[in-house]
Amino acid sequence: MAIREILLYPDVRLKTKCEPVAILDAGVDALIQDLIDTMVAAGHSVGVAAPQIGDTRRVVVVDVAKSKLGRDNNHGLLTLVNPEIMSREGKKVLREGCMSVPDYTGNVVRAEEIVVQFTDRDGSERVVRSSGFEAVAIQHELDHLDGLLFLDRVSNLKTDIFRRKGG
């Protein structure tokens, strides 16, 4: 479909709580394809959420299979419509980045393992247990649906935010 422009912080649309998808129709399928195209075109991205391209529906895509951190433990391309985390286990601090905050990374505490329920692109209800980097990526993308950025999750803005090299 289309590679879409990523909104950059502090765009107010990134702070919007997204609306659930009522029906999987051609418009939702087109949104999913745009998210996939945008993620793939970025080259380094492992996920994109609808609000990052200016859409306020609860849809994200995640694929950590090509990342060195996720290639050995993943479910491939996940298309998550109306995702909800059902359980969280463990805690882990990981350095996160975001296409909407291109100049910075930050240390964020996330659950090590999650169970997420969602509807996939085909309309199937799914429940997936995810761990490691994939679980972190899913949590990061789902935060976007509630208007949260990783910047909102760092414990100390002075010590846990880092300027990207070359940025």
Steps between C-alpha positions, in 0.01 A plus 500: 500500500710789626801598703368761740676785674577438867375771737775642719485597867360745616213459248184499714351211300758273663335571837153386386329197655392293202154360429425127469438363152131406475517301177783361290436653160703605196599823677653309792675262261644800310619650831672172592673488162614864536644418844686198360630698200612785727675263744680311222603819317662637818746211483569483873149514643347206690155653536269788416175609664213670319532832689858533373354551152215720622227233530312466830392135472641231733724325247872415513742279312806335654768285341830446683610203283765700310639666814806341661325533839186322384590263220523188720176558693204641308160438344591665167280782376224575751206717393324600819153654490350605835790339691484459875767371735342233719799428725855618567788317667845610609668837452785604278668831414571542131622791289217599265478721197205620298454631147286779648791605726789453255774686686477321835489161669409425858512235771152359557375234743279245324355159580725214383207285394146594401183335379324717242152450356408656166321458171734432208477630144289200397243565775617212721504550875848417626680469831881506483756448776803712419832546676827685465543766235172419326308554825675835547419605142132409546479694827667801335256501207193447721605803707456710185132400494458663841688816407822398674856524371804331651588848634196470729639174644858595588549540873749787482512744208853609598665156521284270285476695170785486248566697182548267206845498349511722194175664616 
